[in-house]
Amino acid sequence: MKISEDVQLKKQFIDKLQEKSALIRTEIHVSDLTYCLRKAFWRRFENRKLSEHQLIFFLDGHQRHEGLQSLVDHLESEKEVRKYGIVGHLDIVDGHPIEIKTTRARPNGQKPQHYIQQCAYYCLLTESNKCNLITQYINDGLLTFEIIEFSREDLDAYLKEMLEARDRLQNAYDSMNPKTLPFLRNWQCNHCEFVENCEGLE
């Protein structure tokens, strides 16, 4: 018996994953504004190949989302909403947004700020004051289900922040100048396909 790598079959799968996970966007999305603005800029103009490691992360997260969405097939999933010139894709809708996150971080009683921020932006786009957050902690085999209720003051502050980020990103697009956007130098840089672009600007 002989077992060898099927290079052609692997290429078919990797190429398709690349196609699905590294789309070039022509509009501003909520995720552009809650993650790295520079990465959103680079992805608008350059569809750089992701590493196999990044592609597996994408596939893993996509499958976990689909698995949870399939449990509530009476609710709408992957709903597109538009407001303020911003596009959002809601994981699930039940009269208000339900956002699904998967993480390899350990639960510590706190949620990352960008999780809360994304929920707030989805509330603004759907004119809701609450959002459910489902978090799957992969390494711990744990699922948490939480509801976040925002005050009017909270949402006003998040609206100002969201619109400022939108305008900042649009101005960078218009001027073709990503240097006006912040270089975060955080965990997002660790596996980013554009980190060398950012370092080259500094």
N, C-alpha and C positions, 0 to 999 in steps of 0.2 A: 504494500500500500504506500502511496505517495501523496503527501499533502503539501500544496504550494499556494502561494498567494495569488489570487485572481486580480491582477492589477487592473484589467479592463472593467470588471464589475465594480471594483472599489471606485474607480474614476467616475463611473456613471452616477453612483450614489453621492459622492463628494461634490460633483458638479451640480447636481440637483439641489443639494443642501445649500451650496454657495448661492445659487440663483434665488432660493427662497429666503435666505437669511440676510442678504446684503443688498436689499433693494435700494435703488436710488430714488429718493423722495423729491418731489417738486413742490410740496407744501410743508408748512410748519406743523409738527405734531406735538402733542402733549409730552411724549417721551423725549423729544428734542429739548424741551425746556426744563425737564426735571433731571436730566442727566448732563452730559458734557456738551456745552454749546459749540465748542470747537469740533467735536466729533460730528455733530449734526452738520456743521459747515463742510467738513471734508467729505462726508458721505453724499452731500448734494452734488458734488462735482467729480467725485472719484470713487469708483466701485472697486476698492482694493480687495484682493482675495483674503479671506479669513483663514486663520490657521485651522488645522484639523481639531485642535483642542477647543477653539472657539465654536466651531461648527457642532461639535458634540454637545457643548453647553446649550446651544440653540435648540438642537433636536430634543435634548432631555427636558428642557423647560416647556417646549411646545407640546410634547406628549403629556406632561403633567397637567398642563392647562386643559388640554382636550379631555383628559380623564375626569377631571373635576367638573368640567362643563357638561359632560355626558350624564352626570348624576342628576342634573336639574334641567332635563330637556324640555320641560314646560315653560322655562324662562328663556328670554332672548339672549344669545351670546354673540360675541364679536360684533356688537352694534357700533356703527360709525356715527359720530355726532360732530357738528361743526358750529362754532360760534367764535366771535372775535378774530376771525381769520385763522383759527387754530383747529386742527383735526384731532379728534380723540377716538380711540377704539376701545370700547368697554368690554371687559371680559364677559361679564354677565350683567343683565339689567333686571331688577325686580322693583320697578317704580323708582329706584335709585341705583347708582352704580355699585357693582360688586367687583372688587379688584383681587386678582390672585397673584401671589408672589411665591417664588421658590428660592430658597437660600441654603447655602452650606454653612452659614454662620451659626453660632450656638445661641439659643434663646436666652436673653438676659433681662427680660421684662420691659425692654424698650424697643421701639420700632425705628428703623433708619428714617431720617428726616425726609429723604426723597420718596419714601413710601407714603408718608402723610401728605406731602406736597402734591403727589400725583393724585391721591384721592380728592384733595381739595380742588384741584384743577378740573377733575371730572365732575365734581359737584357744580362748579361754576358753569361748565358747558351744558349741564343738564338741568340747571336751576333747582338743584336739590341742596339740602343742608346736611345730608348724611350719606355715608358710604360704608359698605361692609368691606373688611379686609380679611382675606383668607391667606394665611402664611403657612407654607409647607417647609419645615425644617428637615432637609433631606438626611443629614447625618444623624439626626435624633429620632427619625421616624415619627415626627410630631406634626399635627395640624392644629392651628389656632384659628378661631373664628371671632372676629371683633367687629363692633360697630363704632364708627367715629362720627360724632355729631359736632358740626361746626357752628359757632355763633355767627351772627351777621358781621361782627367786628373781625372775626377770624377770616371770613370769606372776602371782606373788603381788602384786608391786608394781602391775602393771597392773590386777589385780582390785580392789585397794583404790581405785585411782584411778577405775575405771569405776563402782564402786558409789557412791562419793562424788558423782560427777557425776550419776548416776541420781537419787540422793536429793535433790540440790540442785535439779535440774530438776523433779522431782515436787513438791517443796515450793513452788516458784514457781508451778506449775500450781494447787496447792491453795489458795495464798494470793492468787492472781491478782496477783503482785507480781514483775515481771521485773527490778526494780531490784536484787534480791538476786543476780542473775546477772552475770557479768563483761561489761563493754563492751570488746571486744578491741582495737578501733581498729587493725586490721591489714588485709591484702589482702582479707579476706572482706567488708569494708565497701564496697569499691570499686564493686561492682555489686549490692549488697544492696538489695532492695526495702523493707527495714524500717529502713534507717540513720537516717531521720528520726525514727522512733519512739524509737530509742535515744538520739539526741542530745537529744530532748525530755525525757528522764528525767534528764539530767545537770544 
